[in-house]
Amino acid sequence: MFQQLMQRERAAPPADLSQRWLLLEAAHVLGQTRLGPHLDTHARMLALAWETRDGREVLGQLLRLLLVPLGHLTGRLPLGNAGRSNISAFQAMPIREDIAALIEQVAQAVDGPR
């Protein structure tokens, strides 16, 4: 499902920023326990932040790209964290309802109704 979320983000209309960010946040939640997908998500978040000229988000994503390998080496990953710079890079949290709903929607599209 990680790849489907990333593909949907790439295919989303460029102007639909809220949907694009939501897709990346969902991908982050799903991929953050695996180094490659975790790095891929933050790289794409950095690209979107750069595209939208959001300096705060650019800096936040650069920091997260540096922290991801360390988090994986130490096993200290903030599970449930959506990966954006508006929340601490160290804060674990419950998965947001909108993210959980999107993950379920993509799961049903991929696997069929549950």
Residue frames as qw, qx, qy, qz and C-alpha x, y, z in Angstrom:
[[0.000, 0.883, 0.470, 0.000, 0.00, 0.00, 0.00],
 [0.363, -0.655, 0.102, 0.655, 2.96, 2.30, 0.55],
 [0.299, -0.043, 0.582, 0.755, 3.71, 2.34, -3.18],
 [0.066, 0.651, 0.685, 0.319, 0.05, 2.97, -4.05],
 [0.216, -0.880, -0.274, 0.323, -0.01, 6.01, -1.75],
 [0.340, -0.505, 0.325, 0.724, 3.19, 7.37, -3.29],
 [0.243, 0.235, 0.706, 0.622, 1.83, 6.77, -6.81],
 [0.024, -0.804, -0.590, -0.071, -1.42, 8.53, -5.94],
 [0.264, -0.794, -0.048, 0.545, 0.53, 11.52, -4.66],
 [0.305, -0.254, 0.525, 0.753, 2.55, 11.73, -7.88],
 [0.103, 0.395, 0.758, 0.509, -0.67, 11.47, -9.93],
 [0.071, -0.750, -0.542, 0.372, -2.63, 14.01, -7.86],
 [0.295, 0.853, 0.207, 0.378, -3.34, 17.40, -9.42],
 [0.504, 0.213, -0.296, 0.783, -0.47, 19.76, -8.57],
 [0.187, -0.483, 0.062, -0.853, -2.85, 22.33, -7.09],
 [0.777, -0.469, -0.285, -0.308, -4.48, 19.84, -4.70],
 [0.213, 0.552, -0.639, 0.491, -1.90, 20.41, -1.99],
 [0.590, -0.362, 0.470, -0.548, -4.02, 19.20, 0.92],
 [0.975, 0.099, 0.038, -0.195, -4.59, 15.83, -0.78],
 [0.672, 0.530, -0.446, 0.261, -0.95, 15.52, -1.80],
 [0.074, -0.542, 0.632, -0.549, 0.22, 16.17, 1.78],
 [0.790, -0.207, 0.333, -0.471, -2.36, 13.75, 3.18],
 [0.942, 0.278, -0.184, -0.040, -1.17, 11.02, 0.81],
 [0.463, 0.539, -0.559, 0.429, 2.44, 11.60, 1.86],
 [0.383, -0.468, 0.534, -0.592, 1.49, 11.61, 5.55],
 [0.934, -0.042, 0.153, -0.320, -0.30, 8.28, 5.11],
 [0.817, 0.423, -0.351, 0.174, 2.71, 6.89, 3.24],
 [0.090, 0.604, -0.591, 0.528, 4.92, 8.07, 6.09],
 [0.683, -0.334, 0.417, -0.498, 2.80, 6.30, 8.69],
 [0.981, 0.138, 0.043, -0.133, 2.94, 3.06, 6.67],
 [0.781, 0.492, -0.258, 0.286, 6.59, 3.28, 5.66],
 [0.127, -0.858, 0.367, -0.336, 8.30, 4.68, 8.71],
 [0.803, -0.440, 0.399, -0.050, 9.37, 1.29, 10.10],
 [0.854, 0.207, 0.293, 0.376, 11.43, 0.54, 6.96],
 [0.378, -0.528, 0.168, 0.742, 14.47, 2.69, 6.17],
 [0.254, 0.121, 0.600, 0.749, 14.02, 2.94, 2.38],
 [0.067, -0.695, -0.624, -0.351, 10.35, 3.90, 2.37],
 [0.359, -0.793, -0.290, 0.398, 10.90, 6.23, 5.33],
 [0.341, -0.386, 0.278, 0.811, 13.66, 8.08, 3.48],
 [0.158, 0.332, 0.672, 0.642, 11.61, 8.10, 0.25],
 [0.141, -0.805, -0.575, -0.043, 8.66, 9.70, 2.01],
 [0.319, -0.778, -0.081, 0.536, 10.74, 12.47, 3.56],
 [0.333, -0.137, 0.483, 0.798, 12.53, 13.08, 0.24],
 [0.048, 0.536, 0.673, 0.507, 9.14, 13.50, -1.47],
 [0.262, -0.850, -0.411, 0.200, 7.91, 15.72, 1.37],
 [0.381, -0.523, 0.162, 0.745, 11.04, 17.84, 0.91],
 [0.227, 0.162, 0.609, 0.743, 10.35, 18.10, -2.83],
 [0.092, -0.731, -0.622, -0.265, 6.76, 19.18, -2.20],
 [0.357, -0.789, -0.212, 0.452, 7.86, 21.71, 0.41],
 [0.349, -0.292, 0.358, 0.815, 10.39, 23.11, -2.07],
 [0.129, 0.414, 0.693, 0.576, 7.78, 23.17, -4.83],
 [0.211, -0.825, -0.502, -0.151, 5.43, 25.19, -2.62],
 [0.269, 0.567, -0.241, 0.740, 8.23, 27.44, -1.32],
 [0.674, -0.691, -0.122, -0.231, 7.46, 26.51, 2.29],
 [0.292, 0.655, -0.570, 0.401, 10.76, 27.33, 3.97],
 [0.527, -0.445, 0.547, -0.475, 9.75, 26.00, 7.38],
 [0.955, 0.077, 0.206, -0.201, 8.73, 22.68, 5.88],
 [0.694, 0.594, -0.369, 0.172, 11.91, 22.51, 3.77],
 [0.006, 0.612, -0.651, 0.450, 14.04, 22.91, 6.90],
 [0.728, -0.244, 0.459, -0.446, 11.90, 20.44, 8.81],
 [0.958, 0.267, 0.013, -0.105, 12.23, 17.82, 6.08],
 [0.486, 0.642, -0.522, 0.283, 15.99, 18.33, 5.80],
 [0.322, -0.502, 0.646, -0.476, 16.26, 17.72, 9.56],
 [0.872, -0.030, 0.339, -0.351, 14.09, 14.61, 9.29],
 [0.835, 0.481, -0.266, 0.013, 16.16, 13.23, 6.41],
 [0.229, 0.602, -0.655, 0.396, 19.21, 13.52, 8.64],
 [0.478, -0.345, 0.598, -0.543, 17.44, 11.93, 11.63],
 [0.904, 0.109, -0.124, -0.395, 15.85, 8.96, 9.81],
 [0.714, 0.302, -0.611, 0.159, 18.99, 6.77, 9.69],
 [0.026, 0.340, -0.678, 0.651, 19.73, 7.50, 13.35],
 [0.677, -0.126, 0.259, -0.677, 16.18, 6.63, 14.33],
 [0.917, 0.165, -0.291, -0.218, 16.44, 3.32, 12.51],
 [0.508, 0.379, -0.676, 0.377, 19.84, 2.52, 14.03],
 [0.088, -0.226, 0.656, -0.715, 18.62, 3.22, 17.56],
 [0.195, -0.382, -0.899, -0.089, 15.11, 1.82, 17.08],
 [0.013, -0.506, -0.456, 0.732, 13.63, 5.12, 18.22],
 [0.009, -0.256, -0.582, -0.772, 10.92, 5.86, 15.68],
 [0.280, 0.161, 0.418, -0.849, 7.91, 8.01, 16.61],
 [0.073, 0.272, 0.917, 0.284, 5.22, 5.62, 15.39],
 [0.083, 0.752, 0.646, -0.104, 2.01, 7.22, 14.15],
 [0.133, -0.656, 0.068, 0.740, 3.80, 10.53, 13.53],
 [0.627, 0.702, 0.327, -0.085, 2.68, 11.98, 10.19],
 [0.741, 0.068, 0.250, 0.620, 6.16, 13.28, 9.32],
 [0.224, 0.835, 0.193, 0.463, 5.44, 16.99, 8.78],
 [0.407, 0.234, -0.359, 0.807, 7.41, 19.83, 10.36],
 [0.374, -0.553, -0.026, -0.743, 4.37, 21.14, 12.27],
 [0.858, -0.483, -0.001, -0.173, 4.86, 18.37, 14.85],
 [0.355, -0.710, 0.607, 0.042, 7.95, 17.20, 16.70],
 [0.606, 0.433, -0.644, -0.175, 10.11, 14.72, 14.83],
 [0.149, 0.235, -0.892, 0.357, 10.34, 12.76, 18.09],
 [0.496, -0.016, 0.441, -0.748, 6.65, 12.58, 19.05],
 [0.059, -0.162, -0.965, -0.197, 4.86, 9.24, 18.74],
 [0.422, 0.128, 0.223, -0.870, 1.10, 9.60, 18.41],
 [0.586, 0.335, 0.721, -0.157, -2.06, 7.76, 17.50],
 [0.249, 0.170, 0.639, 0.708, -2.71, 7.62, 13.78],
 [0.271, 0.243, 0.096, -0.926, -4.94, 10.55, 12.81],
 [0.596, 0.384, 0.629, -0.319, -8.46, 9.63, 11.69],
 [0.551, 0.734, -0.105, -0.383, -8.07, 11.16, 8.22],
 [0.132, 0.576, -0.790, -0.162, -4.87, 9.21, 7.65],
 [0.384, -0.021, 0.905, -0.179, -6.41, 5.95, 8.91],
 [0.630, 0.544, 0.386, -0.398, -9.44, 6.49, 6.62],
 [0.451, 0.728, -0.400, -0.328, -7.20, 7.07, 3.60],
 [0.072, -0.398, 0.914, 0.032, -5.11, 3.98, 4.36],
 [0.517, 0.217, 0.778, -0.284, -8.32, 1.94, 4.64],
 [0.597, 0.675, 0.078, -0.427, -9.61, 3.38, 1.34],
 [0.315, 0.652, -0.649, -0.233, -6.38, 2.45, -0.45],
 [0.277, -0.201, 0.931, -0.128, -6.37, -1.00, 1.18],
 [0.624, 0.404, 0.569, -0.351, -9.87, -1.65, -0.13],
 [0.539, 0.733, -0.206, -0.361, -8.89, -0.47, -3.61],
 [0.157, 0.567, -0.804, -0.087, -5.88, -2.78, -3.59],
 [0.079, -0.102, 0.975, -0.179, -7.29, -5.82, -1.77],
 [0.384, -0.382, -0.681, -0.493, -11.03, -5.44, -2.30],
 [0.525, -0.593, 0.030, -0.610, -13.67, -4.96, 0.41],
 [0.140, 0.261, -0.859, 0.417, -12.85, -6.39, 3.82]]
